[in-house]
């Protein structure tokens, strides 16, 4: 299970903050059965693989923010994968490095990630 997912568990599908989750079972006719309503407190604590632990979203956020280059690298790889419509590969290493370098020169502004990718040869050949 993805540890970062636990840290983000307080957000629902629409991004609204919540402290508890619930499940409402339905009967055979599709009507909610009040006897089968379960509610539980969300526990967002987890730990990175071979890394530090965190107790909630705010600690997770601070851990990620403390290593902007590593976050930028991971974000670049995911962006390349999405934009090129295929898994990130070793042939994309130089592109990822270029994207991170460009973004780092401008305080990791999101538009620099996108602009560098869109201006790349790999993107134009896709």
C-alpha positions in Angstrom: 0.0 0.0 0.0 1.2 3.5 -0.9 2.3 5.3 2.3 1.6 8.7 0.8 -2.0 7.6 0.2 -2.4 7.3 4.0 -1.2 10.8 4.5 -3.8 12.1 2.0 -6.6 10.0 3.5 -8.2 13.0 5.2 -9.2 14.4 1.8 -12.3 12.9 0.1 -12.7 12.4 -3.6 -13.7 16.0 -4.1 -10.7 17.3 -2.0 -12.8 18.2 1.1 -11.2 17.7 4.5 -12.6 15.0 6.7 -11.7 13.3 10.0 -13.8 10.2 9.7 -15.0 7.9 7.0 -18.2 5.9 6.7 -19.8 3.1 4.8 -23.5 2.7 4.3 -24.6 -0.8 3.2 -27.8 -1.2 1.2 -30.4 -4.0 1.3 -31.5 -6.2 -1.5 -33.8 -3.5 -2.9 -31.0 -0.9 -3.0 -32.2 1.1 0.0 -29.8 2.2 2.7 -29.9 0.0 5.7 -29.3 2.1 8.9 -28.3 -0.9 10.8 -25.3 -1.3 8.5 -23.8 2.1 8.8 -20.2 2.0 9.9 -18.1 5.0 10.8 -14.5 5.1 11.8 -11.8 7.7 12.5 -9.2 8.2 9.8 -5.7 7.3 10.7 -3.4 9.1 8.3 -0.1 8.0 9.9 2.4 6.0 7.8 6.1 5.9 6.9 8.0 6.2 3.7 9.7 3.0 2.5 13.1 3.1 4.3 12.4 6.6 5.3 10.8 8.8 8.0 7.4 8.3 9.5 4.7 10.9 9.6 1.5 11.3 11.6 -0.7 13.3 9.3 -1.0 15.3 6.1 0.9 18.3 7.5 3.9 16.3 8.5 3.9 14.5 5.1 3.7 17.9 3.4 6.7 19.2 5.4 8.8 16.1 4.6 8.1 16.4 0.9 8.8 20.2 0.9 12.1 19.6 2.6 13.4 17.8 -0.5 12.2 19.9 -3.5 14.7 18.3 -5.9 13.5 14.8 -5.2 9.9 15.9 -5.5 10.7 17.7 -8.8 12.3 14.6 -10.2 9.4 12.3 -9.3 6.9 14.9 -10.6 8.9 15.2 -13.9 8.9 11.4 -14.4 5.2 11.3 -13.9 4.6 14.2 -16.2 6.7 12.7 -18.9 4.9 9.4 -18.6 1.5 11.2 -18.9 2.5 13.5 -21.7 4.2 10.8 -23.8 1.5 8.2 -23.1 4.0 5.5 -22.1 6.0 4.4 -19.1 9.0 6.4 -18.1 12.2 4.8 -19.4 15.9 5.1 -19.2 15.9 7.0 -22.5 13.9 9.7 -20.7 16.6 10.4 -18.1 18.1 13.4 -19.9 14.7 14.9 -20.4 13.8 14.5 -16.8 17.1 16.1 -15.8 16.5 19.1 -18.2 13.0 19.6 -16.8 14.2 19.6 -13.2 17.1 21.9 -14.0 14.8 24.4 -15.8 12.2 24.3 -13.0 14.9 24.7 -10.3 16.2 27.9 -12.0 12.7 29.4 -11.5 11.9 28.2 -7.9 10.1 25.0 -9.2 7.2 27.0 -10.7 4.8 24.5 -12.3 4.7 26.2 -15.7 8.5 25.6 -16.1 7.9 21.8 -15.8 5.3 21.9 -18.5 7.0 24.4 -20.8 10.3 22.4 -20.8 8.5 19.2 -21.6 6.3 20.7 -24.4 9.4 22.3 -25.9 11.3 18.9 -25.9 12.0 16.8 -29.0 10.4 13.8 -27.3 7.1 15.6 -27.0 7.1 16.8 -30.6 7.9 13.3 -31.8 5.0 11.8 -29.9 
